[in-house]
Amino acid sequence: MSSTKSAFITGITGFVGRYLAEHLNAQGYKVSGIDRWPTCSHPKVTYYEGDILDTAALVHLFSSIRPALIFHLAGVSFPSDADKSPQYALDINIMGAASVLDAAFQGCASSRILLVGSSKQYSDAVAVRAVTEETPCLPTNFYGISKYAAELIGMQYMRQHGMDIRFTRSFNHTGPGQSERFVCSDWTKQAAEIALGKAEARIHVGDTSPAIDFTDVRDVVRAYVLILERGTKGEVYNVCSGSAVSLQEVLAAVVAKSGKKITFEQDPARLRVHRTGEKTAGDRSKLTRATGWVPEIPLSKTLDDLYRYWLSSLSKPVT
């Protein structure tokens, strides 16, 4: 039998994985996980270096640990990377999910499994203002295709083997420690560099016209745990704030933090070809009904924390 307070995370050293491990620890779970790097900085996890495509190694881990909960986070997470190298992204995001599910079936079939998907599974041209789980999945980029295919594979494992698998379609999330490749982290880093006198007073931007549904990563990981604790087998849940914020508003808030007079310059490298609707928010009502989850951290605090994170990181001496 699985330990009732044990959890396993694939991609545990990643942005979301680190926050999820910390939250699970705080909830009394014994946490273990796998990633492709030699070490893991989190002090309270049992870490394994490995490849999620190595099914045999995962079977050994799962059969030894027998975690009650498995969170599958590992994968290509930046949509532009999937567009640049579709085969690699499809291998990792689709076959990686199949490998994790097959290993779980062989090694710990009683585990509850969360497959983390993306709002990019919906169409970029979705016509509704509030995207529900009933909105058709019509992905228009390789990243969205890979996440939707993984969801379909998970559904088949559940039907064919009776496994307890649950699914998210997670909208944009951000917070301290996120890569500057993502917009909120990018802009707060640039503002911090300007405030510290490390860069000229100009922020390089992409397209600032869309409105995006952002959720703080600390709220997101709470949702993930609650889905496995209180959600329903086979169900898909949007994880989102439920409101869309203009990127122009985000940029203005970031600029205000620097206390500097800042100009803007559009950078073609920052333009994104694909978006999940220009002014579209997710509908989180299904998740809230099932688990009681509501986002608690406003975007203003998330941006404050991101800005302070970059101020601190950029102020450290280079070693």
Legacy VTK file of the C-alpha trace (Angstrom):
# vtk DataFile Version 3.0
C-alpha trace
ASCII
DATASET POLYDATA
POINTS 319 float
0.000 0.000 0.000
1.090 3.570 -0.671
2.095 5.757 2.225
-0.825 8.127 2.855
1.498 11.118 3.316
4.060 10.567 0.585
4.345 12.477 -2.673
6.542 12.227 -5.756
7.252 15.111 -8.153
8.706 14.863 -11.634
10.558 18.048 -12.539
11.101 18.786 -8.863
13.962 21.255 -9.373
11.911 23.415 -11.742
10.129 26.650 -10.913
6.797 25.057 -9.926
8.406 21.880 -8.568
10.350 23.783 -5.923
7.241 25.560 -4.665
5.202 22.358 -4.753
7.820 20.477 -2.717
7.866 23.255 -0.118
4.068 23.300 0.143
3.848 19.518 0.443
6.495 19.531 3.175
4.471 22.139 5.059
1.410 19.908 4.759
3.259 16.996 6.373
4.075 15.002 3.238
7.297 13.080 2.779
8.467 14.346 -0.613
10.680 12.742 -3.228
11.238 13.597 -6.842
13.221 13.293 -10.019
14.890 15.709 -12.408
17.760 15.717 -14.870
20.212 17.805 -12.826
22.916 16.378 -10.549
21.630 18.055 -7.373
18.489 19.505 -5.824
18.729 22.544 -3.550
15.614 21.750 -1.531
16.773 20.377 1.840
13.677 18.339 2.705
13.250 16.095 -0.318
14.703 12.777 -1.382
16.121 13.531 -4.786
16.859 11.256 -7.728
18.704 12.333 -10.854
17.175 10.687 -13.880
15.259 10.813 -17.145
11.473 10.528 -17.255
11.825 8.628 -20.531
13.633 5.839 -18.630
10.503 3.881 -17.758
12.356 0.993 -16.127
14.122 3.340 -13.699
10.794 4.995 -12.853
9.177 1.609 -12.221
11.945 0.831 -9.731
11.478 4.172 -7.978
7.698 3.966 -7.822
7.654 0.373 -6.632
10.167 1.227 -3.885
8.620 4.518 -2.744
4.955 3.750 -3.492
3.887 7.386 -3.238
0.270 8.200 -2.494
0.456 11.199 -4.821
2.372 11.694 -8.065
2.649 15.147 -9.630
3.898 15.095 -13.212
5.454 18.512 -13.865
8.512 17.617 -15.944
8.556 18.709 -19.549
9.226 21.483 -22.022
7.404 24.449 -20.478
8.219 27.390 -22.751
5.942 27.399 -25.828
8.517 29.036 -28.105
10.939 26.179 -27.378
8.355 23.708 -28.642
7.896 25.714 -31.837
11.657 25.805 -32.417
12.169 22.092 -31.747
8.843 20.274 -32.125
10.243 16.749 -32.108
12.086 17.286 -28.830
9.056 18.883 -27.181
6.728 16.140 -28.385
9.131 13.440 -27.183
9.393 14.953 -23.704
5.837 16.140 -23.193
3.989 13.230 -24.811
6.264 10.227 -24.429
7.453 11.499 -21.046
3.870 11.483 -19.797
3.329 8.007 -21.221
6.510 6.806 -19.519
5.475 8.194 -16.133
1.980 6.708 -16.423
3.257 3.318 -17.546
5.777 3.243 -14.699
3.080 4.194 -12.208
0.807 1.447 -13.524
3.582 -1.109 -13.114
5.042 0.178 -9.851
2.265 1.817 -7.820
-1.077 1.585 -9.572
-2.929 2.819 -6.481
-1.291 6.274 -6.579
-3.321 9.354 -7.410
-1.680 11.121 -10.344
-1.898 14.732 -11.477
-1.063 15.463 -15.105
-0.418 19.183 -15.399
-1.670 20.604 -18.666
-1.940 24.092 -20.102
-4.415 26.706 -21.254
-2.550 26.450 -24.555
-4.667 23.333 -25.142
-7.481 25.749 -25.995
-7.492 27.691 -29.239
-5.528 30.919 -29.555
-8.590 32.338 -31.256
-11.113 31.201 -28.616
-14.201 33.397 -28.889
-15.465 33.266 -25.298
-14.360 35.640 -22.544
-14.328 32.978 -19.817
-12.819 29.653 -20.865
-14.409 26.674 -19.114
-13.343 23.046 -19.197
-16.119 22.499 -21.748
-14.453 24.894 -24.196
-13.147 22.728 -27.066
-9.435 21.963 -27.087
-8.110 23.155 -30.443
-4.415 23.860 -29.801
-2.652 25.967 -32.389
0.995 25.464 -31.415
3.224 22.488 -30.746
3.284 23.119 -27.002
-0.504 23.035 -26.758
-0.648 19.962 -28.975
1.860 18.150 -26.780
-0.048 18.936 -23.574
-3.404 17.931 -25.051
-1.949 14.675 -26.368
-0.593 13.912 -22.882
-4.056 14.520 -21.441
-5.632 12.137 -23.963
-3.035 9.495 -23.106
-3.811 9.938 -19.420
-7.516 9.516 -20.107
-6.811 6.251 -21.916
-4.648 4.906 -19.055
-7.509 5.693 -16.713
-10.100 3.947 -18.906
-7.939 0.955 -19.737
-6.296 0.359 -16.364
-8.628 2.047 -13.883
-5.893 4.381 -12.647
-6.773 7.482 -10.618
-5.556 10.302 -12.856
-6.651 13.929 -12.666
-5.829 16.764 -15.003
-5.233 20.507 -15.056
-5.283 23.071 -17.786
-3.177 25.642 -16.030
-3.205 29.256 -17.162
-0.214 31.595 -16.826
1.447 31.562 -13.429
4.388 33.498 -12.099
6.292 34.350 -8.942
9.752 34.834 -7.450
12.354 32.621 -9.066
10.665 32.258 -12.436
12.891 32.427 -15.501
13.165 35.852 -17.087
11.998 34.237 -20.310
8.456 34.742 -18.980
6.940 38.193 -19.201
6.407 39.241 -15.552
9.818 38.014 -14.532
11.404 39.590 -17.605
9.971 43.037 -16.930
10.607 43.034 -13.180
14.209 41.991 -13.790
14.708 44.813 -16.272
13.135 47.311 -13.838
15.403 46.085 -11.036
18.479 46.444 -13.266
17.449 50.028 -14.030
16.812 50.834 -10.351
20.253 49.457 -9.443
21.960 51.472 -12.173
22.948 48.337 -14.086
21.023 49.239 -17.241
19.784 52.306 -19.085
16.213 53.409 -18.339
14.605 51.463 -21.154
12.512 48.298 -20.880
12.465 45.992 -23.880
8.993 44.565 -24.485
7.079 42.355 -26.858
3.368 42.804 -27.595
1.760 44.632 -24.670
-1.815 44.604 -26.039
-3.099 41.232 -24.738
-4.801 40.721 -21.390
-3.555 37.621 -19.569
-4.942 35.494 -16.737
-2.106 35.336 -14.170
-2.008 33.324 -10.935
0.712 33.309 -8.296
2.706 30.065 -8.288
2.128 29.713 -4.536
-1.606 29.596 -5.163
-1.132 27.229 -8.085
0.671 24.581 -6.032
-2.068 24.736 -3.390
-4.549 23.980 -6.160
-2.504 21.009 -7.373
-2.456 19.377 -3.960
-6.145 20.032 -3.369
-7.050 18.441 -6.712
-5.449 15.178 -5.613
-6.826 15.446 -2.085
-10.391 16.551 -2.864
-10.917 16.417 -6.606
-12.428 13.632 -8.689
-10.782 10.891 -10.717
-10.780 11.628 -14.434
-11.781 15.263 -14.126
-10.062 18.235 -15.771
-9.684 21.492 -13.848
-8.741 24.958 -15.042
-6.197 26.467 -12.642
-6.466 30.217 -13.074
-7.323 33.465 -11.345
-10.551 33.963 -13.259
-9.662 37.444 -14.512
-7.480 38.822 -17.280
-5.099 41.720 -16.665
-3.819 43.942 -19.456
-0.094 43.609 -20.029
-0.024 47.386 -20.291
-1.297 47.545 -16.699
1.345 45.040 -15.627
4.065 47.072 -17.337
2.887 50.303 -15.685
2.928 48.633 -12.263
6.446 47.309 -12.847
7.751 50.678 -14.018
6.324 52.398 -10.938
8.415 50.157 -8.687
11.700 51.413 -10.124
11.041 55.069 -9.309
12.682 55.963 -12.628
11.459 57.610 -15.801
11.528 54.704 -18.202
10.977 54.420 -21.940
9.985 51.296 -23.871
11.359 49.621 -26.939
9.683 46.745 -28.748
12.015 43.796 -29.191
11.092 41.414 -32.047
12.658 38.535 -30.111
10.072 39.051 -27.367
7.050 38.912 -29.664
4.953 35.775 -29.253
3.236 34.341 -32.292
0.735 32.276 -30.293
-1.529 33.387 -27.451
-4.606 31.870 -25.806
-6.917 34.738 -26.780
-6.068 38.396 -26.453
-8.482 39.229 -23.647
-9.523 35.823 -22.348
-9.728 34.679 -18.739
-10.151 31.180 -17.419
-13.193 30.053 -15.457
-12.090 28.490 -12.151
-15.573 27.737 -10.796
-15.302 23.954 -11.291
-12.072 23.822 -9.289
-13.524 26.003 -6.541
-16.662 23.866 -6.255
-14.651 20.652 -6.083
-11.906 21.706 -3.673
-12.764 25.061 -2.112
-9.667 26.576 -3.695
-9.570 30.271 -4.435
-6.490 32.332 -5.314
-5.284 34.309 -2.299
-2.306 36.295 -3.602
-3.134 39.353 -5.743
-1.018 40.114 -8.782
0.212 43.307 -7.103
1.898 41.246 -4.381
3.273 38.771 -6.909
4.904 41.621 -8.825
6.238 43.141 -5.583
7.795 39.821 -4.613
9.229 39.313 -8.097
10.764 42.780 -8.081
12.315 42.257 -4.636
13.598 38.856 -5.755
15.424 40.424 -8.689
16.736 43.324 -6.592
18.216 40.818 -4.169
19.581 38.488 -6.867
21.152 41.280 -8.897
22.724 42.858 -5.817
24.653 39.731 -4.911
28.356 39.757 -5.810
29.330 37.617 -8.762
31.358 34.587 -7.649
LINES 1 320
319 0 1 2 3 4 5 6 7 8 9 10 11 12 13 14 15 16 17 18 19 20 21 22 23 24 25 26 27 28 29 30 31 32 33 34 35 36 37 38 39 40 41 42 43 44 45 46 47 48 49 50 51 52 53 54 55 56 57 58 59 60 61 62 63 64 65 66 67 68 69 70 71 72 73 74 75 76 77 78 79 80 81 82 83 84 85 86 87 88 89 90 91 92 93 94 95 96 97 98 99 100 101 102 103 104 105 106 107 108 109 110 111 112 113 114 115 116 117 118 119 120 121 122 123 124 125 126 127 128 129 130 131 132 133 134 135 136 137 138 139 140 141 142 143 144 145 146 147 148 149 150 151 152 153 154 155 156 157 158 159 160 161 162 163 164 165 166 167 168 169 170 171 172 173 174 175 176 177 178 179 180 181 182 183 184 185 186 187 188 189 190 191 192 193 194 195 196 197 198 199 200 201 202 203 204 205 206 207 208 209 210 211 212 213 214 215 216 217 218 219 220 221 222 223 224 225 226 227 228 229 230 231 232 233 234 235 236 237 238 239 240 241 242 243 244 245 246 247 248 249 250 251 252 253 254 255 256 257 258 259 260 261 262 263 264 265 266 267 268 269 270 271 272 273 274 275 276 277 278 279 280 281 282 283 284 285 286 287 288 289 290 291 292 293 294 295 296 297 298 299 300 301 302 303 304 305 306 307 308 309 310 311 312 313 314 315 316 317 318
